[in-house]
Amino acid sequence: MPSKRLTAPTIGYLKTDKPQEDFWDTVTPGFGIRVTRGGTQTFMVMTRALERGKWVKRRIKIGRVGDPLDAEGKHVLDLAEARKRARTIIAAAGEGRNPTSELETPPDLQRVARSADCFANVRDTFLKQYRTRQKKNPKARTLEEMTRVLSGVRFKGWEGRPITEITKQDVRDLLSTIMADGHDARANKTLVVLRQVFNWAYDHDKIATVPTDRIKPPGAESSRDRVLSASELVAIWNTCYGSGRGHGGRDSHVYGDIVRVLILTGQRRNEVAQMQWSEIDFDRRLWSLPAARSKNALPHFVPLSSPVLAILRRQQAQRVELEEPCPWVFTSNGETPFSGWSQSKRRLDQRCGVADWRIHDLRRTLVTGMNEELRISPHVVESVVNHVSGAARQGAAGVYNRALYLDERRRALQRWSRYMLQLVAKARHPAKTGGEDASSDPG
């Protein structure tokens, strides 16, 4: 086992290829650091302690390098403090006293520590340090959703409570209140996020048991399969735009354009709402979605049909007219991407009269329509909506088949746009047939 004089600079360079390795201090015999392959460093001391009338060797953990010694974090377990505590432990053992008693925290500091590790503080730290299974920072939308789930009014009674005092019954009671309000899916989602928080707290030695362990999802949640009918799709299309600022005004026009682009492209809501001008190539009639913004972290290319181009050019003209140099295509204030989903959707529901539908249903409707109405090949449809879970792109096929199918996507989206506008034209003029030029339909 290596021995060296431990100093603050050398501690930072201690590494090992072994599962764990001990480095002993030459200044204080018996004092050292255990380093794991993963990089964890723990101060420890090896001494002889009197137990049951015999002197035995004892390895005693002092604490991890950098661990706080009090709730406010004013002191950290640095080398000097650890070496001091090691000498105190060795002296206590030499006198025949229990050496671990020197590690006990005074009662007042224990109370402070419990208060500092309240649910609110642990939750906030978790949200700052949370990483995905791939050890990556979560997407902004994921973090926003987790924050929303953990910050509801139902958590007010938890916020100041030490996280060690939150029990399995507390979790069950919380989920029961959500279920009582008729929100099965929300209860299930809350359990998922709470499980992540408590597992993280357990891994970071904040709790000894996980109160969400073995609690099953309380809600009867089934996958949504709502596909809009042709008449419903037309009703939404025809009522995308409100009138007057109180009923949308410019906001409604932006929202209406977003909804129509979603109908025509089948892309994800936030991907469209956060579209940037730098991603649009008008000459190639192509929208290039970077990997950082796509749900599956893969770059995605969306050929732009004539109706979509007409919408984007109208937004571009408005930006020029209003002299708003903004990177976002769809914006209500000229500074940030559109975000007024709830109120705009509520107003659209009142205008269109379509019941029980969500924005994501537009995506499912496009996929279904392309497959069933237009008979477009499934692998092309999956490429259009950037699916990697379809049969044509799963397993080995997904690994080796990296074809973009750009020409096929372009034809598919152009056909879908033509089909959509034919539905609109037929509803407006039942006696006529044929397509309609989207550029003549600004809303």
C-alpha positions as CSV (number, residue, x, y, z in Angstrom):
1,M,0.0,0.0,0.0
2,P,1.6,3.3,-1.0
3,S,2.6,5.9,1.6
4,K,3.3,9.5,1.0
5,R,2.9,12.8,2.6
6,L,-0.7,13.8,2.0
7,T,-1.1,17.4,1.0
8,A,-4.1,19.4,-0.4
9,P,-2.6,19.4,-4.0
10,T,-1.6,15.7,-4.0
11,I,-5.1,14.6,-2.9
12,G,-6.5,15.9,-6.2
13,Y,-4.2,13.7,-8.2
14,L,-4.8,10.4,-6.3
15,K,-6.3,7.8,-8.7
16,T,-6.4,4.1,-9.0
17,D,-7.2,1.4,-11.6
18,K,-8.1,-1.0,-8.8
19,P,-11.6,-1.2,-7.4
20,Q,-10.1,0.6,-4.4
21,E,-6.7,1.5,-3.0
22,D,-5.5,3.0,0.3
23,F,-2.9,5.8,0.4
24,W,-1.3,6.3,3.9
25,D,0.0,9.5,5.3
26,T,3.6,9.7,6.4
27,V,2.9,12.7,8.7
28,T,0.2,11.1,10.8
29,P,0.7,7.3,11.0
30,G,-2.5,5.4,10.7
31,F,-4.2,8.2,8.8
32,G,-5.0,7.8,5.1
33,I,-7.3,8.1,2.1
34,R,-9.2,5.3,0.4
35,V,-9.7,6.0,-3.3
36,T,-12.1,4.1,-5.6
37,R,-11.8,3.5,-9.3
38,G,-14.8,5.8,-9.7
39,G,-12.9,8.7,-8.0
40,T,-14.5,8.7,-4.6
41,Q,-12.1,9.7,-1.8
42,T,-12.7,8.9,1.8
43,F,-10.6,9.9,4.8
44,M,-10.0,7.1,7.3
45,V,-7.8,6.1,10.2
46,M,-6.4,2.7,11.2
47,T,-5.9,2.3,15.0
48,R,-5.9,-0.3,17.8
49,A,-9.0,-0.2,19.9
50,L,-9.9,-2.0,23.1
51,E,-12.9,-4.2,22.6
52,R,-14.1,-7.0,25.0
53,G,-10.8,-6.9,26.8
54,K,-8.7,-7.3,23.7
55,W,-6.8,-4.8,21.5
56,V,-8.0,-5.2,17.9
57,K,-7.3,-3.3,14.7
58,R,-10.1,-1.0,13.7
59,R,-10.5,0.9,10.4
60,I,-12.7,3.9,11.0
61,K,-14.2,6.1,8.3
62,I,-13.8,9.8,9.1
63,G,-15.7,11.1,6.0
64,R,-15.6,11.8,2.3
65,V,-13.2,14.4,1.1
66,G,-15.1,17.7,0.9
67,D,-18.2,16.5,2.9
68,P,-19.7,19.3,5.0
69,L,-19.2,19.1,8.7
70,D,-22.2,21.3,9.5
71,A,-25.6,22.0,8.0
72,E,-24.6,25.5,6.7
73,G,-21.5,24.0,4.9
74,K,-19.2,26.6,6.6
75,H,-16.6,24.0,7.1
76,V,-15.7,21.2,4.7
77,L,-13.8,18.1,5.6
78,D,-10.5,19.2,4.2
79,L,-7.1,17.6,4.9
80,A,-6.3,19.6,8.0
81,E,-9.6,18.9,9.7
82,A,-9.5,15.2,8.8
83,R,-6.0,14.9,10.1
84,K,-7.0,16.6,13.3
85,R,-9.9,14.3,13.8
86,A,-7.7,11.3,13.1
87,R,-5.3,12.2,15.8
88,T,-8.3,12.7,18.2
89,I,-9.6,9.2,17.3
90,I,-6.1,7.6,17.8
91,A,-5.7,9.3,21.2
92,A,-9.2,8.1,22.3
93,A,-8.4,4.6,21.2
94,G,-5.1,4.6,23.0
95,E,-6.9,5.5,26.2
96,G,-9.2,2.6,25.8
97,R,-12.3,4.8,25.0
98,N,-14.6,4.1,22.0
99,P,-12.9,5.9,19.1
100,T,-16.1,6.3,17.1
101,S,-17.6,8.5,19.8
102,E,-15.2,11.2,18.6
103,L,-17.2,11.2,15.3
104,E,-20.5,11.8,16.8
105,T,-22.1,15.2,15.9
106,P,-23.3,17.3,18.9
107,P,-27.1,17.3,19.3
108,D,-27.6,20.9,18.3
109,L,-25.7,20.4,15.0
110,Q,-27.7,17.2,14.4
111,R,-30.9,19.2,14.6
112,V,-29.5,21.9,12.3
113,A,-28.4,19.2,9.8
114,R,-31.8,17.6,9.8
115,S,-33.4,20.9,9.2
116,A,-31.0,21.7,6.3
117,D,-31.8,18.4,4.7
118,C,-35.5,19.3,4.4
119,F,-37.5,18.2,1.4
120,A,-37.3,21.6,-0.3
121,N,-33.5,21.8,-0.1
122,V,-33.0,18.2,-1.2
123,R,-35.4,18.7,-4.1
124,D,-33.7,21.9,-5.2
125,T,-30.2,20.2,-5.1
126,F,-31.6,17.2,-6.9
127,L,-32.9,19.4,-9.7
128,K,-29.6,21.1,-10.1
129,Q,-27.6,17.9,-10.1
130,Y,-29.9,15.5,-11.9
131,R,-28.5,13.7,-14.9
132,T,-30.1,11.3,-17.3
133,R,-29.2,7.6,-17.5
134,Q,-26.6,8.6,-20.2
135,K,-25.1,11.0,-17.6
136,K,-26.2,14.0,-19.7
137,N,-27.9,17.1,-18.6
138,P,-31.7,16.8,-19.0
139,K,-33.5,18.7,-21.7
140,A,-35.0,22.0,-20.6
141,R,-38.5,20.7,-21.1
142,T,-37.8,17.6,-19.0
143,L,-36.3,19.7,-16.2
144,E,-39.2,22.1,-16.4
145,E,-41.7,19.3,-16.1
146,M,-39.9,17.7,-13.1
147,T,-39.8,21.1,-11.4
148,R,-43.5,21.6,-12.0
149,V,-44.4,18.1,-10.6
150,L,-42.3,18.7,-7.4
151,S,-43.5,22.3,-6.8
152,G,-47.2,21.9,-6.6
153,V,-49.4,23.2,-3.8
154,R,-49.6,19.6,-2.5
155,F,-45.9,19.7,-1.5
156,K,-46.3,22.8,0.7
157,G,-46.6,20.6,3.8
158,W,-43.4,18.7,2.9
159,E,-41.1,21.6,2.1
160,G,-39.8,22.3,5.6
161,R,-39.8,18.7,6.8
162,P,-36.6,16.8,7.1
163,I,-36.5,14.3,4.3
164,T,-35.7,11.5,6.7
165,E,-39.1,12.0,8.3
166,I,-41.1,11.6,5.1
167,T,-42.6,8.1,5.2
168,K,-44.1,5.7,2.7
169,Q,-47.6,6.6,4.1
170,D,-46.9,10.3,3.4
171,V,-46.2,9.3,-0.2
172,R,-49.4,7.2,-0.4
173,D,-51.4,10.1,1.1
174,L,-50.0,12.6,-1.4
175,L,-50.8,10.3,-4.4
176,S,-54.3,9.6,-3.0
177,T,-55.1,13.4,-3.0
178,I,-54.1,13.6,-6.6
179,M,-56.2,10.6,-7.5
180,A,-59.2,12.0,-5.6
181,D,-59.1,15.0,-8.0
182,G,-59.4,12.6,-10.9
183,H,-55.8,12.9,-12.2
184,D,-54.6,9.3,-12.6
185,A,-51.8,10.1,-15.1
186,R,-50.6,13.0,-12.9
187,A,-50.4,10.7,-9.9
188,N,-48.4,8.2,-11.8
189,K,-46.0,10.9,-13.1
190,T,-45.6,12.3,-9.5
191,L,-44.6,8.9,-8.3
192,V,-42.0,8.5,-11.0
193,V,-40.4,11.9,-10.2
194,L,-40.6,11.3,-6.4
195,R,-38.9,7.9,-6.9
196,Q,-36.0,9.7,-8.7
197,V,-35.7,12.2,-5.9
198,F,-35.6,9.7,-3.1
199,N,-33.3,7.3,-4.9
200,W,-30.9,10.2,-5.4
201,A,-31.2,11.1,-1.7
202,Y,-30.4,7.5,-0.8
203,D,-27.4,7.5,-3.1
204,H,-26.1,10.7,-1.5
205,D,-26.6,9.4,2.1
206,K,-29.4,11.7,2.9
207,I,-31.8,8.9,3.8
208,A,-31.4,5.3,5.0
209,T,-34.6,4.0,3.4
210,V,-36.5,4.9,0.2
211,P,-40.2,5.7,1.0
212,T,-41.2,5.2,-2.6
213,D,-39.9,1.7,-2.6
214,R,-42.4,-1.0,-3.8
215,I,-45.2,1.6,-4.2
216,K,-47.0,0.8,-7.5
217,P,-48.5,3.4,-9.8
218,P,-51.9,4.2,-8.4
219,G,-53.6,5.4,-11.6
220,A,-55.1,3.3,-14.4
221,E,-53.2,5.0,-17.2
222,S,-53.4,3.7,-20.8
223,S,-51.6,4.9,-23.8
224,R,-53.5,7.6,-25.8
225,D,-54.7,6.5,-29.2
226,R,-56.9,9.5,-30.2
227,V,-56.9,10.1,-33.9
228,L,-58.8,13.1,-35.2
229,S,-61.4,12.6,-37.9
230,A,-61.3,14.5,-41.2
231,S,-64.1,16.8,-40.0
232,E,-62.3,17.5,-36.7
233,L,-59.1,18.2,-38.4
234,V,-60.8,20.7,-40.8
235,A,-62.6,22.3,-37.8
236,I,-59.3,22.9,-36.0
237,W,-57.6,24.2,-39.2
238,N,-60.4,26.6,-40.0
239,T,-60.5,28.1,-36.5
240,C,-56.8,28.3,-35.8
241,Y,-56.9,32.1,-35.8
242,G,-58.9,34.3,-33.4
243,S,-59.7,37.9,-33.7
244,G,-58.7,40.8,-31.4
245,R,-55.9,40.8,-28.9
246,G,-58.2,39.8,-26.1
247,H,-58.9,36.6,-28.0
248,G,-55.4,36.1,-29.3
249,G,-54.6,38.9,-31.6
250,R,-51.0,38.6,-32.6
251,D,-50.6,35.8,-30.1
252,S,-53.4,33.9,-31.6
253,H,-51.9,34.4,-35.1
254,V,-48.6,33.0,-33.9
255,Y,-50.4,30.1,-32.2
256,G,-52.5,29.5,-35.2
257,D,-49.5,29.3,-37.5
258,I,-47.9,26.8,-35.0
259,V,-50.9,24.6,-35.0
260,R,-51.1,24.6,-38.8
261,V,-47.4,23.7,-39.1
262,L,-48.0,20.9,-36.6
263,I,-50.9,19.6,-38.7
264,L,-48.9,19.8,-41.9
265,T,-45.6,18.3,-40.6
266,G,-46.4,16.0,-37.7
267,Q,-43.4,17.2,-35.7
268,R,-43.3,17.6,-31.9
269,R,-44.9,20.7,-30.3
270,N,-41.8,22.3,-28.7
271,E,-39.6,21.5,-31.7
272,V,-41.9,23.6,-33.9
273,A,-42.6,26.3,-31.3
274,Q,-38.8,26.8,-30.7
275,M,-38.0,26.7,-34.4
276,Q,-35.2,29.2,-35.3
277,W,-34.5,31.1,-38.5
278,S,-31.0,29.6,-38.6
279,E,-32.5,26.2,-39.0
280,I,-34.6,27.1,-42.1
281,D,-33.2,26.8,-45.7
282,F,-35.7,28.5,-48.0
283,D,-33.7,27.6,-51.1
284,R,-33.6,23.9,-50.3
285,R,-37.1,24.0,-48.7
286,L,-35.7,22.3,-45.7
287,W,-35.8,22.6,-41.9
288,S,-32.8,21.1,-40.1
289,L,-33.5,20.3,-36.5
290,P,-30.2,19.9,-34.5
291,A,-29.7,16.9,-32.3
292,A,-29.7,19.1,-29.2
293,R,-33.3,20.0,-29.8
294,S,-34.7,16.6,-31.0
295,K,-36.3,14.2,-28.5
296,N,-34.1,11.3,-29.5
297,A,-30.9,13.4,-29.6
298,L,-30.5,12.8,-33.4
299,P,-30.4,15.5,-36.1
300,H,-33.6,15.6,-38.1
301,F,-34.5,17.0,-41.5
302,V,-38.0,18.1,-42.3
303,P,-38.7,18.9,-46.0
304,L,-41.0,21.9,-46.2
305,S,-44.2,21.7,-48.3
306,S,-45.6,24.7,-50.0
307,P,-48.2,25.5,-47.3
308,V,-45.5,25.4,-44.6
309,L,-43.2,27.6,-46.6
310,A,-46.1,30.1,-47.0
311,I,-46.6,30.2,-43.2
312,L,-42.8,30.7,-42.6
313,R,-42.5,33.5,-45.3
314,R,-45.5,35.3,-43.7
315,Q,-43.8,35.1,-40.3
316,Q,-40.6,36.3,-41.9
317,A,-42.4,39.3,-43.5
318,Q,-43.9,40.2,-40.2
319,R,-40.5,40.2,-38.5
320,V,-39.2,42.6,-41.1
321,E,-42.2,44.8,-40.9
322,L,-42.0,45.0,-37.1
323,E,-38.2,45.4,-37.2
324,E,-37.8,42.6,-34.7
325,P,-34.4,40.9,-35.1
326,C,-35.3,37.7,-33.2
327,P,-33.9,34.2,-33.8
328,W,-37.2,32.5,-33.1
329,V,-39.7,32.0,-35.9
330,F,-42.7,31.9,-33.6
331,T,-42.6,34.6,-30.9
332,S,-45.2,36.7,-29.2
333,N,-42.8,39.3,-27.7
334,G,-40.0,39.3,-30.2
335,E,-37.6,38.0,-27.5
336,T,-38.5,34.4,-26.6
337,P,-40.2,31.5,-28.4
338,F,-44.0,31.2,-28.1
339,S,-45.0,29.7,-24.7
340,G,-48.7,30.6,-24.2
341,W,-50.0,27.1,-24.7
342,S,-52.8,26.7,-22.1
343,Q,-54.8,29.8,-22.8
344,S,-54.4,29.6,-26.6
345,K,-55.5,26.0,-26.6
346,R,-58.5,26.8,-24.4
347,R,-59.6,29.5,-26.8
348,L,-59.0,27.3,-29.8
349,D,-61.2,24.6,-28.2
350,Q,-64.0,27.1,-27.8
351,R,-63.8,28.1,-31.4
352,C,-63.4,24.7,-33.1
353,G,-65.8,22.7,-30.9
354,V,-63.7,19.6,-31.0
355,A,-63.8,17.7,-27.7
356,D,-61.1,15.7,-25.9
357,W,-58.1,16.4,-28.1
358,R,-54.5,17.3,-27.4
359,I,-51.9,18.9,-29.5
360,H,-49.9,15.7,-29.7
361,D,-53.0,14.0,-31.4
362,L,-52.1,16.0,-34.5
363,R,-48.9,14.1,-34.8
364,R,-50.7,10.7,-34.4
365,T,-53.3,11.8,-36.9
366,L,-50.7,12.6,-39.5
367,V,-49.0,9.2,-39.0
368,T,-52.3,7.4,-39.2
369,G,-53.4,9.3,-42.3
370,M,-50.2,8.8,-44.1
371,N,-50.3,5.1,-43.5
372,E,-54.1,4.5,-44.0
373,E,-55.3,7.2,-46.4
374,L,-52.2,7.9,-48.5
375,R,-50.6,4.4,-48.3
376,I,-47.2,5.8,-47.7
377,S,-44.5,3.2,-46.7
378,P,-44.2,2.9,-42.9
379,H,-40.4,3.4,-43.0
380,V,-40.9,6.7,-44.7
381,V,-43.6,7.8,-42.3
382,E,-41.3,6.9,-39.4
383,S,-38.6,9.0,-41.0
384,V,-41.0,11.9,-41.4
385,V,-41.8,12.1,-37.7
386,N,-38.3,11.1,-36.5
387,H,-39.3,7.9,-34.9
388,V,-36.6,5.4,-34.0
389,S,-38.9,2.8,-32.3
390,G,-40.9,1.7,-35.4
391,A,-40.5,-1.8,-36.7
392,A,-38.5,-0.6,-39.7
393,R,-35.9,1.2,-37.5
394,Q,-35.6,-1.2,-34.5
395,G,-32.7,-3.5,-33.6
396,A,-30.1,-4.2,-36.3
397,A,-32.2,-2.4,-38.9
398,G,-32.0,0.8,-36.8
399,V,-28.3,0.5,-36.4
400,Y,-27.4,-0.1,-40.0
401,N,-30.2,1.7,-41.8
402,R,-29.2,5.4,-41.7
403,A,-30.8,6.3,-45.0
404,L,-32.4,9.8,-44.8
405,Y,-35.2,9.1,-47.4
406,L,-35.3,12.9,-48.0
407,D,-36.9,12.6,-51.4
408,E,-39.5,10.2,-50.1
409,R,-40.1,12.4,-47.1
410,R,-40.6,15.4,-49.3
411,R,-43.1,13.6,-51.5
412,A,-44.9,12.3,-48.4
413,L,-45.2,15.7,-46.7
414,Q,-46.3,17.4,-50.0
415,R,-49.0,14.7,-50.5
416,W,-50.2,15.1,-46.9
417,S,-50.4,18.9,-47.3
418,R,-52.3,18.5,-50.6
419,Y,-54.7,16.0,-48.9
420,M,-55.2,18.3,-46.0
421,L,-56.0,21.3,-48.2
422,Q,-58.4,19.2,-50.2
423,L,-60.3,18.3,-47.1
424,V,-60.5,22.0,-46.2
425,A,-61.6,22.9,-49.7
426,K,-64.2,20.2,-49.8
427,A,-65.7,21.4,-46.5
428,R,-65.9,25.0,-47.7
429,H,-67.2,24.1,-51.2
430,P,-68.7,20.6,-51.1
431,A,-69.6,20.7,-54.8
432,K,-66.0,21.3,-55.9
433,T,-63.0,18.9,-55.8
434,G,-59.3,19.4,-56.2
435,G,-56.6,21.0,-54.2
436,E,-56.1,24.5,-52.8
437,D,-53.0,26.8,-52.8
438,A,-52.0,27.4,-49.2
439,S,-50.5,30.7,-50.1
440,S,-54.0,32.0,-50.8
441,D,-55.1,31.0,-47.3
442,P,-53.3,33.2,-44.8
443,G,-55.9,32.4,-42.1
